[in-house]
Amino acid sequence: MIDLPLDQVRTLLAAVDEGTFEAAAEVLHVTPSAVSQRVKALEQRTGRVLLLRTKPVRLTESGEVVVRFGRQLTRLERDAAEELGIGERTGPATLPIAVNADSLATWFLPALAGLGEDLGVCFDLHRDDQDHTAHLLRQGRVMAAVTSSPEPVQGCSVRPLGRMRYRAMAAPGFVARHLADGSPSDLLPSAPVVVFDRKDDLQDRFLRELAPGRPPGRFRTYVPSSESFVEAVAAGLGWGMIPDAQAAAHRAAGTLTDLAPTRPVDVALYWQQWKLDSPALAAVAEAVARTAARALARPEGRGGSDRAAVRPPAPGRAAAR
């Protein structure tokens, strides 16, 4: 087996995390030339190009393998040193996690409250969509992810967290202007809609279930922020699919109306993490699962009945938000 020098692997990790050789050099307290030389030496040792020298740098497939190995190795090294009470304290370790925006805005952050200090770690949260969170796991950029994909990334375990429920909502004034003269199935397809970003397909999926064969409307407002998305719908810019947790206060205040009470959309969420014997990672996983159990609907097959719910097979926006 090829022996990979740890200082070179750590330099590669720093370049990936910081984005440039110059930024990595500042973190490592060396020159950018030294960073470049170490990465080049590691590439020569593996016989593979590991990084594309763009700004920010980009990993090759071989680089993903080395980064994943390096991050696992440094995590295990730190855990072992702490258990043995040896080694120098160099400050808290960083635990990178990918999470979708709607979870980040609703239930996820309370799961981490107090954990960082107890475990001696800092959290580096990456917000992205389902496809990219899985890619971040493959790259080794994150050690765990909240995702809507039940298929485990290679080298990862997966556990169901529950289902986030979305509802088609609109402001009362919007309903009076656009939906007062007919049913939602007749009028909603042509009404203005708020969309998270161009990967967001949840509104269109809902319409395909509500009004099959009707093309979606062209009046779209893109709002790529979970909190601002809700405010945009409440302000009357369009209708949109909003998680129950974010809609509750607006519904109580009468600033949002449920357009299809019997047709919620449930998005299954899963926790994926590296198969790594790390006490810190295990503690985070348990805290996330406990918080999700309180905040989300039960996973499929674990009780409860939601026969009226629309469950799209691959909810692209649900993970982006």
N, C-alpha and C positions, 0 to 999 in steps of 0.2 A: 504494500500500500504506500502511496506517495505521502511523505511527511510534509505537512504544510506548516511553515513557521508561523507561530501565533502572532508575532508582531506584524507580519505581512497581511495576515487575515484581518487583524484589527484595523489596519490601515485601509483595507478595502471596505470594511464596514463603515468606517468614518467617511470615506469618500461618497458612499451611497447615501448615508444618512444626511450628510451636509450638502451634497449636490455638486460640489466642485472640489478640486484638489486644493485650492487656496483656502477654502473654509475648513477642509479636513486638516490642513496643516496647522491652522490656528488652534483647533481642538486638541491636536496631538502635540502641540508645541515643537513642531519641526518645520522645515522649509517645504514649500510646494514641490521643489525638486526632489526632496527626500520621499514625499508621498508618491510622486510619479515613479521613482526608482523602485520603491517597494512593490507597487502594483505591477510594474513591468517584470520584476523578479518573480512574483507569484504567478504571472502569466507564463513565464518561461518554465517555471517548475511544473505547472499543470499541462503545459503544451496547448493552452487554449487562450483565446481572447476573452477576457472577463468583463471589460468595461468598454463602452463606446464613449470616446472623449468628447461628448457634447456638453452643453450647459442647460440644465443639469446633466450629469453623467447618467448613462443608461446601461443597465445590466444586459449581458447576453444570456442565453440559456445556461451556458457553463458558469457564468458569473452567479446566476441564481442559485445553483447548486452549492457553490463555495460560500456565498453569503448565508444561505440557510444553515449549512454546516457550522460556519463560524459563529453565528448568533446562538445556536444551540450549545456549542462548546463553551462559549463565554458565560452563558447562563448557568450551565452545570458547574463550571469552574467556580463561579461566585457562590452558588448554593453550597458546594462542598466546603469552601473556605469558611463560610459563615458557620456551618455546622461544626467544623473542627476548631473554630476560634483562632484561625491563623490568617495570615495575610494582612496587608494594609487596608484600612478603610479609605476608599477613594470617593466617598459620597454615594448617594443612592443609585441603584441600577435603574435603567429605563425599560419599561415594559410596553412595547408598541402593540396597539389593538386597533383593528378596523371596525367601524360601526356605521350603520346607515343613519341618515340625518334625522328621521322621525324618531328613532329610538334615542338618539342623542338628545333630542329636544324634549323627550317625555320621561321615560323610565330608566334609562341606562346610567346616568350620572349618579343617582342615589346609591346604586350598587357599589360604586367605588369610594363612597364617602368614608373617610377614616382609614381605608385600607392601605393607602400609600405609606403613611407614617408607620402603621403597625408592621408592614412587610418590608419597609426600607426600600421602597421603589417609587419611581416617578412614572406617570402614565403619559404615553405619546399616542394620542388618539388621531386616527386617520379617517376622515369622512369620505366615503365613496359609495359607488353603486355595487350591486351584487357581483357583476363580472369582474370588477376591478378589485373588490375585497378578496375574492378567490385568487386573483393574480398576485395580490400583495402577499398572500400566504405562500404561494409558490415561489415568489422571489426571495422570501425570507425577510421582507421589510417589516412584517408584523408577525407576532407569535400567536395571535388569536383574532377571531372576527365574528361579529354578528352578521349573519347572511340569510338570505331567503333560499339558499341552495342546500338541499339535504344530502347532496353527493359530496363525500369528504374529499378534500384535496389530498393528494398523495402525501403520506406521512402525518396526516392529521386525524384526529377523532372528531366525531360530530354528535351533538345531543340536541333534541328539540327544546325550545324555550317556551313556545306558545304562539298564539296568533294575534297579530295586531289588527284591530277592526277599523275599517275605513267606511265613511258614509258620504254620500253625495250631498253637499251642503251649499247653501246660498243665502245671501242677505235678504230680509223681507222686501226691501225696496227692489232688489233684482228680480225677485219672484213676481212682484206686481208689474214690473215693466215687461218681462220676457215670458212668464209662464202662467199668467192669469187666465189666458183664453183657451186652455186645453190641458191635456195630460202631459207629464214629464216625458213620456215615451214619444209623444208627437213633437214637442217643442224643444226639448233639451238638446237634441243633436245640432240644431242650428243656433243655439244660444252662445254668447261669449263664454269662454272657459279659461280658468287659470291653470297653468301647467308648470310643474317644477322646473324641468329642463327638457331638452330635445330627446332625452332617453326615456322620459316619463310617458308610459303607455297606460297608466291606470285609468285615467278618465276615458280613453278610447275603448279599453276593455270593458269598462262598465257600460258604455253606450252599446257596444256590440251585444251584450246580454239584455239590455233594456229595450233596445230598438234594433233588432237584427236587420241588416241590409241597408240601414240609413248611414250615409257618410258623415263623419264628424265635422263639426263646424270649423270655419277658418279664422274666426275671431279669437285669437289666443294671446294671453298675456303670460310671459315666462317669468317666474319668480323663484330663483334657485336658493331659497332659504326656507327652512321648515316653519319658523315663527312668522316670517314675513308673508309666506304663502297663505297662512290662515288669516292674517290681517288683510291681505288683498281680497280674499273672498268676502270677509266681513265688510269691507269697504264697497263692495258691489262691482268689482272689476270683472267678475265672472263667477261661475259655479266651480266647485272643485271637490276632490275626494280628500277628506280630512280625518285623521285618527280620532277615535272617541275621546281620548285623553285630552286632546287639544280643543275639541269642540264643546266639551262639557260646560265651561264657563260661559261661552257665547250662547249656547242653547238656553242656559238658565237666565241669561240677561235678555234673551229674545233677539239677539243680533245675528243669529244664524238659524236657518230652517232646514230640517231634514227633508230632502226632496223625494226620497224613496225609503221610508222606514223599514219596509220588509225586504230590502235588497242591500244589506251591508256587504262589503267586500272584505274577506278575511285573508290576511297574508301571513303564512307560516314563517316563523323565524327560527334560526338554528345558531348554536354556538359551535364554532370550529376552532380547534387549537392543535398545536403541535403535540405529537405523542412524546412528551418530554417529562421526565420525572423531576419536576420543579415545584417545590412547596409554594412559592409565590404564585405561579401560574395556576396551580390547583386551588389555592384559596380564592383567587379572583374568579375562577370558573364557578365555584360554589356560590359566591356572593351574587354573581350575575344570574345564576339559575334561580336562587331564592327570590331575588327582586323581580325577575320575569314572571315567576309563578304568581306573585301578587298583582302584577300590573297587566299581564296579558291573559287572553282567553286560553283555556287548556289546549294542548296539542291534540291533533286528530287522534282518535282512538283511545283517549284518556277520559272519556266522559263528556257529557254535554251534547246538545243537538242544535245545529244551526242549519237546518235544511234550506232555509230561505237565502242563505249567504251565497254570493257569487265568489267562487274561488278560482281565479285565473291560474293556469298551470305554471306560468313563469313570470311573476310580476316584476317587470323591469324597474318601474319607478319606486316600488315599495322599498327596494333596497337602496335606491339612490336617495330617497328621502328618509 
